[in-house]
Amino acid sequence: MSVHLLMSAGRGPQECSWALAQLLRRLEADARERAVTVERVETVPGERPGTYRSVLLRISSAEFATTWTGTLCWQAPSPYRTGPGRKNWYVTAQPCELGTPSTAFAESDVDVVAVRTGGPGGQHRNKASTAVRATHRPTGTVVVVDTERQFTLNRRLALRLLRERLEKSDAAAGRETVTARWRIHDDLVRGDPIRTERPTSTA
C-alpha cells in the first residue's frame, strides 16, 4: 500500500533546504536497497540551486515510510557560511493526504419516508403526510422537506438538498486536507530527531 510523505524544511534557514536535498537522496538510496519505489510527486525549490523547501513523495511501502517519518537531522557544516558554527540542520517528514474521495450519491442509497410536520399550512398539511424525511444511509445525513403540498415535489427537493449537502461536506473536507498539509510546514520540531544522517565519502 503506497503512502504520501511530505518532507519540509519548514521556516528554517537556507541550510535546511540544502539538508532536505541531502536527506532526500539518502532516503531514495535507502529505498533502492530495500526495493521500495519512491516517486517525487511535487517539489518546491529552495533559494539555492539543487535545494528544496519541500518535497512530496509517493512511497510504495508504508512500513518503509514510517522509518523516515518525524524530525530528520542532517549533520554537517554549512556550505554557505565560513568558520565554526551550527552543524545540525533539521527537516520534518510527515504523512499527508493529497485529497479526499468524493461521496458517491445514488438514489438507491436514500431512504425516503413520508412524515407529518407541524406549523402553518392549513388542514391539508395536518391530514396528509406530504412532508419528506430523506436519509442518506452511507453518511447518515438527514433532511426534512415540507415546503410543497405534494409528496413527489418534496421528495425531489429532498434528494436535491441531500446531494448539495454532501457536495458541501466533500468541499469542506478537501479544504481541511489542504490546510493540514500546509500545517506540516510549521510543525517542524528541532531537536530529538528520529534519524541523524551525515555525509559519507561517496556523498
C-alpha positions as CSV (number, residue, x, y, z in Angstrom):
1,M,0.0,0.0,0.0
2,S,1.5,3.3,-1.1
3,V,1.6,6.4,1.1
4,H,2.5,10.0,0.7
5,L,5.2,11.6,2.7
6,L,5.8,15.4,2.8
7,M,9.4,16.5,3.6
8,S,9.7,20.1,4.6
9,A,12.4,22.5,5.6
10,G,9.8,24.5,7.5
11,R,10.7,28.1,8.1
12,G,14.4,27.3,8.7
13,P,17.4,28.9,7.0
14,Q,18.6,28.1,3.6
15,E,20.8,25.3,5.0
16,C,17.6,23.4,5.9
17,S,16.7,23.4,2.2
18,W,20.2,22.1,1.5
19,A,19.8,19.5,4.2
20,L,16.4,18.4,2.8
21,A,18.1,17.7,-0.6
22,Q,20.8,15.6,1.1
23,L,18.2,13.7,3.2
24,L,16.0,13.1,0.1
25,R,18.9,11.5,-1.8
26,R,19.7,9.4,1.3
27,L,16.1,8.3,1.6
28,E,15.9,7.4,-2.1
29,A,19.2,5.4,-1.8
30,D,17.8,3.6,1.2
31,A,14.6,2.8,-0.7
32,R,16.6,1.3,-3.7
33,E,18.4,-1.0,-1.3
34,R,15.1,-2.2,0.0
35,A,13.4,-2.5,-3.4
36,V,10.9,0.2,-2.4
37,T,9.6,2.6,-5.1
38,V,9.8,6.3,-4.3
39,E,8.3,8.9,-6.7
40,R,8.7,12.7,-6.4
41,V,5.1,13.9,-6.8
42,E,5.8,17.6,-6.2
43,T,8.9,19.7,-5.4
44,V,9.2,23.3,-4.2
45,P,12.8,24.6,-4.9
46,G,14.8,26.4,-2.3
47,E,16.7,29.7,-2.8
48,R,19.9,27.9,-3.8
49,P,20.2,25.6,-6.9
50,G,19.6,21.9,-6.1
51,T,17.9,22.6,-2.8
52,Y,14.2,22.2,-1.8
53,R,11.8,23.9,0.6
54,S,9.6,20.9,0.4
55,V,9.2,17.6,-1.5
56,L,6.1,15.4,-1.7
57,L,6.8,11.7,-2.2
58,R,4.7,8.7,-3.0
59,I,6.3,5.7,-1.3
60,S,5.2,2.1,-2.2
61,S,5.8,0.8,1.3
62,A,4.1,2.3,4.4
63,E,6.5,0.4,6.6
64,F,9.5,2.0,4.9
65,A,7.9,5.4,5.1
66,T,7.5,5.0,8.9
67,T,11.3,4.7,9.3
68,W,11.6,8.2,7.7
69,T,8.7,9.8,9.5
70,G,9.4,12.5,12.1
71,T,12.2,15.1,12.6
72,L,15.3,14.3,10.5
73,C,18.7,15.8,11.1
74,W,21.5,16.3,8.5
75,Q,24.7,16.8,10.4
76,A,27.3,18.7,8.5
77,P,28.9,22.2,8.4
78,S,27.0,24.8,6.4
79,P,28.2,25.1,2.8
80,Y,27.2,28.7,2.8
81,R,28.9,30.0,5.9
82,T,32.6,30.0,6.8
83,G,34.1,29.3,10.2
84,P,32.8,27.1,13.1
85,G,29.1,27.2,13.7
86,R,25.9,25.2,13.7
87,K,26.2,21.7,12.2
88,N,22.7,20.3,12.8
89,W,20.0,21.1,10.2
90,Y,16.5,19.8,10.7
91,V,13.8,18.7,8.3
92,T,10.4,17.3,9.1
93,A,8.8,14.3,7.2
94,Q,5.2,13.6,7.8
95,P,2.5,11.5,6.1
96,C,-0.2,13.6,4.4
97,E,-3.3,13.2,2.3
98,L,-3.5,14.6,-1.2
99,G,-7.3,14.9,-1.3
100,T,-10.5,13.4,-0.1
101,P,-12.7,11.0,-2.1
102,S,-16.0,12.3,-3.3
103,T,-19.1,10.9,-1.7
104,A,-20.9,8.8,-4.2
105,F,-24.6,9.7,-4.5
106,A,-27.2,7.3,-5.6
107,E,-30.9,7.4,-5.0
108,S,-30.8,3.7,-4.1
109,D,-28.8,4.8,-1.0
110,V,-31.5,7.1,0.2
111,D,-34.4,6.1,2.4
112,V,-37.4,8.4,1.8
113,V,-40.2,8.4,4.4
114,A,-43.4,10.4,4.4
115,V,-43.9,12.4,7.6
116,R,-46.3,14.9,9.0
117,T,-44.9,18.2,10.2
118,G,-46.5,20.9,12.4
119,G,-46.7,24.6,11.7
120,P,-48.7,26.7,9.3
121,G,-50.1,25.2,6.1
122,G,-53.8,24.6,6.7
123,Q,-55.9,21.4,7.1
124,H,-54.3,19.7,4.1
125,R,-50.9,19.6,5.8
126,N,-52.5,18.2,9.0
127,K,-54.4,15.5,7.3
128,A,-51.9,14.3,4.7
129,S,-48.3,13.1,5.1
130,T,-46.8,15.2,2.3
131,A,-43.6,16.1,4.0
132,V,-40.5,14.0,3.3
133,R,-37.6,12.8,5.5
134,A,-34.7,11.6,3.4
135,T,-31.8,9.8,4.9
136,H,-28.5,9.1,3.0
137,R,-27.6,5.7,4.6
138,P,-23.8,5.7,3.8
139,T,-23.2,9.1,5.7
140,G,-26.3,9.3,7.9
141,T,-27.2,12.7,6.5
142,V,-30.9,13.6,7.0
143,V,-33.0,16.3,5.5
144,V,-36.7,17.0,6.0
145,V,-38.6,19.0,3.4
146,D,-42.2,20.2,3.7
147,T,-42.3,23.3,1.5
148,E,-44.6,21.8,-1.1
149,R,-48.1,20.3,-0.8
150,Q,-47.3,17.3,-3.0
151,F,-45.2,14.4,-1.7
152,T,-43.4,13.9,-5.1
153,L,-42.3,17.5,-5.2
154,N,-41.0,17.4,-1.6
155,R,-39.2,14.1,-2.4
156,R,-37.5,15.7,-5.4
157,L,-36.4,18.7,-3.3
158,A,-35.1,16.4,-0.6
159,L,-32.9,14.5,-2.9
160,R,-31.5,17.7,-4.4
161,L,-30.9,19.1,-0.9
162,L,-29.1,15.9,0.1
163,R,-26.9,16.0,-2.9
164,E,-26.0,19.6,-2.2
165,R,-25.2,18.9,1.4
166,L,-22.9,16.0,0.5
167,E,-21.1,18.2,-2.1
168,K,-20.6,20.9,0.5
169,S,-19.3,18.4,3.0
170,D,-16.8,17.0,0.5
171,A,-15.6,20.5,-0.3
172,A,-15.1,21.3,3.4
173,A,-13.2,18.1,3.9
174,G,-11.0,18.9,0.9
175,R,-10.2,22.4,2.3
176,E,-9.3,20.8,5.7
177,T,-6.9,18.4,4.0
178,V,-5.1,21.2,2.2
179,T,-4.9,23.2,5.5
180,A,-3.5,20.1,7.3
181,R,-0.9,19.6,4.6
182,W,0.3,23.2,4.9
183,R,0.3,23.0,8.7
184,I,3.1,20.4,8.4
185,H,5.5,23.2,7.3
186,D,5.0,24.9,10.7
187,D,5.2,21.7,12.8
188,L,9.0,21.2,12.5
189,V,10.4,20.3,15.9
190,R,14.1,21.0,16.1
191,G,16.0,18.5,18.3
192,D,15.4,14.9,19.2
193,P,15.5,13.6,15.6
194,I,14.3,10.1,14.7
195,R,17.3,9.9,12.3
196,T,20.6,11.7,12.1
197,E,22.4,11.4,8.7
198,R,25.9,12.5,7.8
199,P,27.9,12.9,4.6
200,T,29.9,9.9,3.5
201,S,33.0,9.7,1.4
202,T,30.7,9.0,-1.6
203,A,28.0,11.6,-0.8
